Amino acid sequence: METNLHDLNGPDSLYLSWESRLFNSSFSFEQLALEAFRYQATHNPVYAAYLQALQCNPDQVKTLEKIPFLPIGFFKTHKVTSGSFTPELIFESSTTTGTTPSQHLVRNPSLYRSSFFKGFEHFWGPPQQTCIIGLLPSYLERNNSSLVYMVKELIEKSGHPSSGFYLNETKALAEMLKQLESKKQRTLLIGVTFALLDFASSHPQPLQYTTLIETGGMKGRAVEITREEVHTQLKNAFHLPAIASEYGMTELLSQAWSKKDGLFECPSWMKVLVREEEDPLTVKQSGSGGLNIIDLANIDSCCFIATDDAGRVHSNGHFEMLGRLDGATIRGCSLLTA
């Protein structure tokens, strides 16, 4: 018997059954997405008011493309929640001076952990077989970062004695990588972009068993640089054939991953669509424009988010980032692109 999403405020067993369906490879994405839409259209006051302002009748929405996507800016100005609950976690976005952070109120951290663990394993394999290193200085220096939470959990799950965070100890990090390389240890170095570039400049070395994963983030640096230029610099410094990337944000509980060339792939419970910049209510499965994201792990906030990112979605569902939309507020987690 399938759970009725309208019962999600009831016993935990009902809530957990949504989680079990979410990560079941046999589910119909469109069916679950439409079910989540109708639930949130009723139980999410912010989203319901937005739909009303658009004069959208939820009963008439029959396809993914017809679902209205909530502008991501609402996470800065409102508490975007579905159902009534006291959050166990509150994630906040990085900000530049004078800007308001986004907040994501998380009802149940286990759903977030399930999402990023299962997504990570799909793309990178079990973390237990890997040394995982986080180079996330600007994120470690503040509280409530969803990225730090994820990497911390992955580090703990790896169980490798050399897994851990590095803040400003770049010399120690360089020495550790040399040791790991000498042991042919599979290593993932997950880093914010500006920190990886600084590390590449000060401690270049050939890497054969280490994968670099950049998460974006230029910390408000004045010089604009494209993702392609970032990857070229990192590949040259570390003699690597490719640089990997992670696409995530405070407002999402799922991540897309790219193994090379900035081409991202979503886990099965997440999907990226594209909207026309001149007509944001026109949504397509593929093409170029503003990126709309369906994240079914966001059942307690909003699964349907219109981001400030510009991108290109391919017919197979993979996508690439093309930068920020004109007039969008640049956040610390954004990669500045030309």
N, C-alpha and C positions, 0 to 999 in steps of 0.2 A: 504493500500500500504506500503510495507516494504522499509525502508531507504536503499539506496545504500551507503555503507561505503565510497565509493570514494567521496561522497558529504559531508563528515564530516567537511570539512573546510568551508562549507557554512553557512547558517543561523542557529541560535541556535536551532530552532525547529527541524531541521534535526539531530543535535547532540543529543538533548534530546530524540528523538525517539529511538536511540540506547539504551539509558538508560532504557526506558520503556520496550523494548524487553528483555534487559538483566535481569531484575528482574521479568519477567513474567514467571510463573511456567510452562507455556505450550510450551516454546521454546525448540527447539532441540539443545542441547549443541554442538554436533558435527557440525551441520550446522552453528551455530554462530561462532564456533571456526575456521572453515575453511574459513568463510567469513572474520573474523578478520585477519587470516593469509594472505589471498590474498591482503587485504587492506594494511597491514603493510609491506608485501613484496615489495610493490610499493612505499609507502609513508614514510617509515622509512629508511633513508639513511644508518644507521649503520647496521640494520638487513638485508637490501637489499645487502650490501657489503658482509656480512657474508654468506648469501645464495649463492652469486656468487662465493665466495671462495670455498664453498662446491660443486659447480657445480650443485646446486639444481634448477630445473625448477619448479616454483610454480604451474604451470598448471598440473603437474604430481602428485601433492600431493593430495591424496583422503581420507586419514584417519588420525586420531590424531597421531598415532604412527609414521607416516612418516613426520610429521612436525619437522623441525630442531629447537632446543631450543637454544636460545642465552645464552652463558656463562655469569653468573651474574657479572663477573669482568668487563664487558664492561661499567657497570654503574659507575665505578671508573675512567675510562679513556676517555669516550665519553659522549656526550649529546644524550641520547637514547630517541628520540621523533618521533612520527608519525604525520605528518602534520606540518604546520608552525603555531606557536603561541607563545605568550609571557606568560610564566607560572605565575599563580597567587600564587602558592606555590612552594617552593623548599625544599624537605625533604632531610636530610643528615643522614647517618648511624653513629653510634658511631665508634670510632677508638682506636687503641692502638698507642703508641708513634711511630712516623715515618711512619705511614701508611696513605693511601689516603682514604677519605670517599667516599662511594657511594652517588650519587645524583639522586633523582627522581624528574623530572620536571613535575608539575601537572598543566594541562591546566585549569581544572574546579574543585574546591574543593567540589562542590555539588555532584559530582559523587563519590568521596571518602566518603563523609558523608553518602550518600545513601547506599553505600556498607557496611560500618561498622555498621550502624544503623540496616539495614535489617538482616545482619549476626548475630549481637548481639541478636536481638529480636527472631530470629529463635531458638537460643540455650538457651537463658536466660530469654526470655520474655521481656515485655516493661520496659525500664529503669525507667519509672515513678513510678513503684511499688517497687523500690529498693533503698537502700542507697549504693552509690558507692564511694569507697575510693581508691585513688591511692598512692602506696608506690613506687615511681620511682626516687630515689635520683640522680643517675648518669645521668638520662635522663632529669630531671628538671633543672640540672645545665648546660645544653647546649641548644643551639637554634636548631630549625628545626627538632625536633623529631616527626616522624609520630605517634609513640606510645603515646606521651604526647598529641598530637593534638586529637587523638581518645578518650583517657580517659577524657580529658577536656570537650569534647563535650558530652560524656556520663554523666559526673557529672552534667553539666548544664541541660541536658535533664531530669535527675532524679528528679530535683527540691527538693530533700530532704535537709533539713537544715543542716544535719550532713555530707552530701557528700562533698568531697574535697580531696586535696593533702596533704600528710605529707612528709616532707623532712628528718629532723633529730629529729623530736619531737616524739620519740617512746613511751615515757612515756604517753604523751597526747593521742597518738593513742590507747595504751592499755586501758586507762581509758574510751575513747570513745567507744571502742568495748564492754566493760563491761556494759556501759549504754544501748547500742543498744541491747545487749543480754537480759538485764533485761526487755526490752520492746518487746521482741520477734520480733525485726525488721529484715526483710530479708536484708542481707548485702553482697556485693561483695567486697572483698579486692584484688585489682589487683596490684601485686608487682613484681619488678625485683628480680630474684632468690637470689642474695647475700643479699639483704635487708630483704627479708622474713626470711632467715636463721638467720641473726643477730637479727631480732625481735623475732624469736622463742627462741633464746638463752637467751635474756635478759628479755622477758616478756611472758613466756608461760602461757596459760590460757585455760580452756575448752571453746570451741565454738560450739554452736548448731544451730544457725540461720545465721552463717557467712560462706560463701564459699571463700576459698583461690584460687586465680588464679595466677599461676606463669608464667612469660613471658620469662623465660630464662635470662641469663646475670650474669656472675660471676666476672665481672670487673677485668679480668686478674689475678685472684687469682691462686697461684701456685699449691694448692692442687686440684687435679682433683676429681670430684665427679659425679656419674651418676644421671640421673633423678630419678631413683628408690630410690637411697639413699637420694636425696633431699626430695622426697615425704614422705619417711619413717620418716625422722627427723621432718618434718612439721606436719605430722599426729600425731606423739607422743607428740609434744609440745602443740598441740591445741585439742587433743582428737577427731580428725576428721576421718571419715571412708575413705575419699578420698580427693585428691588434684586435682584441675582442672588446665588446661594449655591453653595458647594462643600461636598459631604459626603464626607469621607475620614477616615482614621485610620491610625495607625502600623501596625496589624495588617492593613491592606489594601494591595494594590498597584494598586487601581483606585479611581476616584472617580465619584460621581454629581453631577450639576449641575442647578441650578435657574435658570431665566432670570427668573422672577418668582413672587411669591406663595408662596415656600417650597415649591413642588411640584417634587420631584426626579425626574430620569429617569436610568436606568442605561445604560451602554453594553451592547452585545449579549452580552458575556461576563460580565456581573454581574447578579445578580437579588436582590431583597429580598422576603422572606416575613415572615409575622407568626406569633408563637407566643402561646398563651394564658398569661397571667401566673400563673394558678393551676395550670396543667398545662403546663409548658414543653415537654413532648414532643409536644403537640398543635400541629401547624404547619399554617397555611392560606396559600393564595395571596393572600388579601386580607382586610381587616378591621383592627381595632385591637389593639394589644398590644405585646409586646417584638419588636424587629426582629431577624430572622435574615438573614444575608447570605451569598450564594454568590458568591465571587470566584474565577473560574477561573484568574486570573493568579497566585493563591496556591498554585500547584502544589507549590512547595518548602516550604511551611509547612502551612497548613490552609485549604482552600477553603470551609469550612463553619463560620461563626462566629455564635454567639449573643451579640449586643451587649448593653450596658447601657442602650440607648436605647429609649424608647417612641415609637411612631409609628402612622401609619395608612397602609396599603397599599391602593391603588385597584385596580379590576378590570383596568385597562390596564397595571399594573405600576408606575405612578408612585407616589411615596410622600411623606409629609410627616412632619416631626419633631414630636413632642408633648412632648419633654423627656427627663428621665432617669427610669429606673425607681426605685421606692421602694427605698432602701437601697443604691443604686448609688454607687460612689465617683466624685465629680465630679473630672474631670481638666481640665487647662488647655485642652485642645482642645474642651471641651464648652461649648455655649451654654446658659447658665442660663435655664431657662424656668419659668414659674409652673405 
